[in-house]
Amino acid sequence: MAITIRKGEKKDLAQVPEILMDSYRGLEEYGEESIEKARRYIEDLYDEDPECFFVAEVDGKIAGFIFCNRFWYSKFEHSKVGAIHEIVVLPGFRHAGIGKELIEKAMEFLGPGKIELWVGEHNTKAIEFYKKLGFEEREKAGKWVRMIKN
Ligand SMILES: CC(C)(COP(=O)(O)OP(=O)(O)OC[C@H]1O[C@@H](n2cnc3c(N)ncnc32)[C@H](O)[C@@H]1OP(=O)(O)O)[C@@H](O)C(=O)NCCC(=O)NCCS
């Protein structure tokens, strides 16, 4: 499987909400309630740091994406940190290293320093995935767990 990671473009935003909805099947409590809400959520993520959006393509089709933010203020770290706000890979493309490549691209772009993310407390696959990539579990807030990479 030939995977290409490239910078996301504004025109990619048209496809991304549906990919998000398909990727959160079975994890609905952590996803968006509707495609309309997904669209607004994705636009907000893009507006936060448009340069920090990358997509993974397989045979010219988007199989996953990541949104990060270079300017995130962490209330927990009392400082600016890099943040990963969303990452998904479509079910049919999982376990092929796409998620890892997307995270590595975002980490390279974010540069040195701490990286924060929040994950659903019962999203064990994602928690394990992040742990393998060097993230550690920190505080819990409601159904969310904060993870950090130093
Ligand atoms: C979390 C998520 C992004 C991971 O994506 P992915 O592309 O499957 O991730 P990777 O392939 O890089 O790694 C996942 C697993 O595949 C394994 N893997 C990596 N490369 C592999 C390869 N070439 N062959 C087989 N397995 C491989 C990894 O070791 C890892 O092992 P695991 O099965 O024990 O978890 C994906 O599961 C997803 O979209 N989940 C739903 C949305 C979500 O929860 N997002 C996070 C929100 S906080």
The ligand as a MOL file (V3000), in Angstrom:
LIG
                    3D

  0  0  0     0  0            999 V3000
M  V30 BEGIN CTAB
M  V30 COUNTS 48 50 0 0 0
M  V30 BEGIN ATOM
M  V30 1 C -6.2080 5.6110 16.3280 0
M  V30 2 C -6.0780 5.4690 14.7960 0
M  V30 3 C -5.8980 6.8500 14.1890 0
M  V30 4 C -4.8410 4.5970 14.4840 0
M  V30 5 O -4.6640 4.5550 13.0730 0
M  V30 6 P -3.8720 3.3640 12.3230 0
M  V30 7 O -3.5560 3.8420 10.9620 0
M  V30 8 O -4.5860 2.0810 12.4840 0
M  V30 9 O -2.5230 3.3380 13.1820 0
M  V30 10 P -1.1960 2.5220 12.8520 0
M  V30 11 O -1.4130 1.5530 11.7680 0
M  V30 12 O -0.1010 3.5130 12.7010 0
M  V30 13 O -1.0080 1.7450 14.1960 0
M  V30 14 C -2.0860 1.0310 14.7490 0
M  V30 15 C -1.6930 -0.3860 14.9520 0
M  V30 16 O -1.2230 -0.9810 13.7690 0
M  V30 17 C 0.1030 -1.5200 13.9660 0
M  V30 18 N 0.8390 -1.3910 12.7120 0
M  V30 19 C 1.5680 -0.3570 12.2840 0
M  V30 20 N 2.1080 -0.6040 11.0850 0
M  V30 21 C 1.7030 -1.8550 10.7290 0
M  V30 22 C 1.9120 -2.6780 9.6140 0
M  V30 23 N 2.6830 -2.2920 8.5810 0
M  V30 24 N 1.3040 -3.8790 9.5770 0
M  V30 25 C 0.5440 -4.2780 10.6000 0
M  V30 26 N 0.3100 -3.5400 11.6890 0
M  V30 27 C 0.8890 -2.3500 11.7570 0
M  V30 28 C 0.6650 -0.6990 15.0670 0
M  V30 29 O 1.7110 -1.3240 15.7530 0
M  V30 30 C -0.5770 -0.5820 15.9350 0
M  V30 31 O -0.7750 -1.7900 16.6160 0
M  V30 32 P -2.0950 -2.1890 17.4050 0
M  V30 33 O -2.9290 -2.9730 16.4180 0
M  V30 34 O -1.6240 -3.0390 18.5300 0
M  V30 35 O -2.7920 -0.9300 17.8300 0
M  V30 36 C -7.3280 4.7490 14.1830 0
M  V30 37 O -7.5330 3.5400 14.8810 0
M  V30 38 C -8.6060 5.5780 14.2110 0
M  V30 39 O -8.8840 6.3660 13.3070 0
M  V30 40 N -9.4470 5.4050 15.2520 0
M  V30 41 C -10.7420 6.0740 15.3230 0
M  V30 42 C -10.6130 7.5620 15.5770 0
M  V30 43 C -9.8600 7.8280 16.8440 0
M  V30 44 O -10.0410 7.1750 17.8700 0
M  V30 45 N -8.9730 8.8660 16.8100 0
M  V30 46 C -8.2180 9.3100 17.9650 0
M  V30 47 C -9.0140 10.3480 18.6620 0
M  V30 48 S -8.2330 10.9940 20.1240 0
M  V30 END ATOM
M  V30 BEGIN BOND
M  V30 1 1 1 2
M  V30 2 1 2 3
M  V30 3 1 2 4
M  V30 4 1 2 36
M  V30 5 1 4 5
M  V30 6 1 5 6
M  V30 7 2 6 7
M  V30 8 1 6 8
M  V30 9 1 6 9
M  V30 10 1 9 10
M  V30 11 2 10 11
M  V30 12 1 10 12
M  V30 13 1 10 13
M  V30 14 1 13 14
M  V30 15 1 14 15
M  V30 16 1 15 16
M  V30 17 1 15 30
M  V30 18 1 16 17
M  V30 19 1 17 18
M  V30 20 1 17 28
M  V30 21 1 18 19
M  V30 22 1 18 27
M  V30 23 2 19 20
M  V30 24 1 20 21
M  V30 25 1 21 22
M  V30 26 2 21 27
M  V30 27 1 22 23
M  V30 28 2 22 24
M  V30 29 1 24 25
M  V30 30 2 25 26
M  V30 31 1 26 27
M  V30 32 1 28 29
M  V30 33 1 28 30
M  V30 34 1 30 31
M  V30 35 1 31 32
M  V30 36 2 32 33
M  V30 37 1 32 34
M  V30 38 1 32 35
M  V30 39 1 36 37
M  V30 40 1 36 38
M  V30 41 2 38 39
M  V30 42 1 38 40
M  V30 43 1 40 41
M  V30 44 1 41 42
M  V30 45 1 42 43
M  V30 46 2 43 44
M  V30 47 1 43 45
M  V30 48 1 45 46
M  V30 49 1 46 47
M  V30 50 1 47 48
M  V30 END BOND
M  V30 END CTAB
M  END
